[in-house]
Amino acid sequence: MAASEVDEAKLEEFVGQAVTDMGAAMNAVLVMVGDDLGLWKAMAGAGPVTAGELAGSTGVRERYVREWLSAQAASGYVEYDADSETFSLTPEQAMVFADEDSPVFLTGGLHVVSSLYRDRQRIAERFRDGEGFGWHEHDPELFAGTEQFFRPGYKAHLVSDWIPALDGVEEKLRRGAKVADVGCGYGASTMVMAEAFPESEFHGFDYHDESIEHSRETAEKVGATNAEFEVATAKDFPGDGYDLVCFFDCLHDMGDPVGALRHVRDRVSDDGSVMLVEPFANESLSENMNPVGRIFYAASTMVCTPSSLDQEVGLGLGAQAGEGRLGDVAREAGFSQFNRATETPFNLILEARI
Ligand SMILES: C[S@@+](CC[C@H](N)C(=O)[O-])C[C@H]1O[C@@H](n2cnc3c(N)ncnc32)[C@H](O)[C@@H]1O
């Protein structure tokens, strides 16, 4: 394109956006360093601190902390008072970076990002050869980051909002029900439910043996005696008569989601429910061009689509399939009822019944 065709104002605006994004990408690693060193936690509720005071309370070197704080101030992630040369966290900033139980704690998501930078070349190769890239092939920071990113949302919504939105399920769980958590990963959702419903039994399944091993260790650590974990795929997990079968952010990662739900249809009791927790999405790309859609399309390119293409059938639903497409999958698998139970800005909570 000739230089004369460039609109200088538009160029300036677009470069501004790209530079802002580069700053976010550059600072993401510092957010994680702050998490590793306990800098965010030390600042939460501490009021204004100098770099020296923060260094003293966390046992790290003042020169490094001053530079780190400057980067956070320039990012708008901490407040800076030039007169007193102090830095502080607002309650909102603390919720996002210092409190790992807050529903908006985002550092886990940055660990996911970090893992994907390490997998870049291997996944670029899959663009060329068309092969898949399984969940198990990823840099392990993805597994822990996913758990850290999703757990706060499960703690905030699963028991209080999502299960009550399903048809008669909460009552069954209180009395004592049998639940499968398919594609459970590190078992964050399984553990949240097991703690809330001690009369019920929870069976976590995942094809990834390291994740199952990790889930077992966590269950043992927290004393979750009503949760057990087993290596199994969504198409061959054992047991039947389940009152509830859950898929948390994983149905779209599977190569054969129709086959998986057909297997579930044979395993769930006649009046049982299937809960699909999927990334929030509208029905089309045009409607998903927003900050949340942006994150999910990127994750879908690097994780979800390659994961599905790595498995039999290789449907490649993608993380932004949307309710309509997911409903088609459920109906093809033999479920006659399908509806949106509820939603959050990040999740669609869908229910299928026979
Ligand atoms: C994005 S992670 C979600 C993990 C967990 N449900 C959570 O919410 O934290 C997707 C999970 O699906 C699992 N998975 C993918 N395909 C699977 C299959 N065919 N059968 C069982 N698990 C599968 C992966 O191993 C991974 O643990």
The ligand as an ORCA input file, in Angstrom:
! r2SCAN-3c Opt
* xyz 0 1
  C      -9.676    -27.008     29.814
  S      -9.382    -28.448     30.731
  C     -10.662    -28.344     31.969
  C     -10.318    -29.142     33.188
  C     -11.371    -29.100     34.310
  N     -12.659    -29.597     33.874
  C     -11.540    -27.709     34.873
  O     -12.579    -27.097     34.660
  O     -10.606    -27.228     35.531
  C      -9.943    -29.741     29.669
  C      -9.803    -31.141     30.243
  O     -10.459    -32.080     29.392
  C      -9.698    -33.265     29.401
  N     -10.061    -34.049     28.205
  C      -9.914    -33.702     26.916
  N     -10.385    -34.660     26.116
  C     -10.863    -35.651     26.911
  C     -11.511    -36.903     26.670
  N     -11.764    -37.310     25.426
  N     -11.872    -37.649     27.737
  C     -11.620    -37.223     29.010
  N     -11.022    -36.058     29.299
  C     -10.654    -35.269     28.258
  C      -8.255    -32.777     29.410
  O      -7.350    -33.770     29.804
  C      -8.366    -31.613     30.380
  O      -8.126    -32.023     31.706
*
